[in-house]
Amino acid sequence: MSDSPYAARSEAKISVRGDAWPVVPLAVALLLLHTLGDRTWAYAAAAVVGAIGLLASVIALTECVGAVRKGAARTGAAWVMAVLLVAGGAVVYRLIVT
């Protein structure tokens, strides 16, 4: 049974690099706030896109913690979590300041 092709799949290394995708809506929100933050429509659009990005970041952070518990590389997960936390904090800060 150890010659099964399915055994190799179950032993595959767990990666968390794909969990950093919520940075994209957070970056869009930051770009809107930085360039057009004085306009009401841009602020509202940035708030909506930023909220979606923040929600996706919370889900991705939960996935990273689960991946570390399953044996993923801690440095990769720490990097993804740091990027998501910094980007999320930047969006919240810009929404409060602007």
C-alpha positions, 0 to 999 in steps of 0.5 A: 500500500505504500506504493500508492500515488496518494501517499505522496500527496498526503506527505506534501509540504504545507505552504502559506505563501498563498495566504497573503492575497488579502494584501491586494484589496488592502493596497487598493484601499491605501492607494485610494486613500492616499491619492483621492482620500479627500473625495467622499466617493473615494473614501467610501470606496476605500472603506468598503474595499478595506473592510473586505481586505480586513475580513479576508486578512482575518481569515488568512491569519486563521489559516496561517495559524492552522497551517503552522499547527499542521507543520508548515514553516514558521518563518513563512507563516510569520512573514505572511502574518506580519505583512497582513497585520501591517497592511491592515493596520495601515488601512485602519490608520489611514481611514481614521486620519483621513 
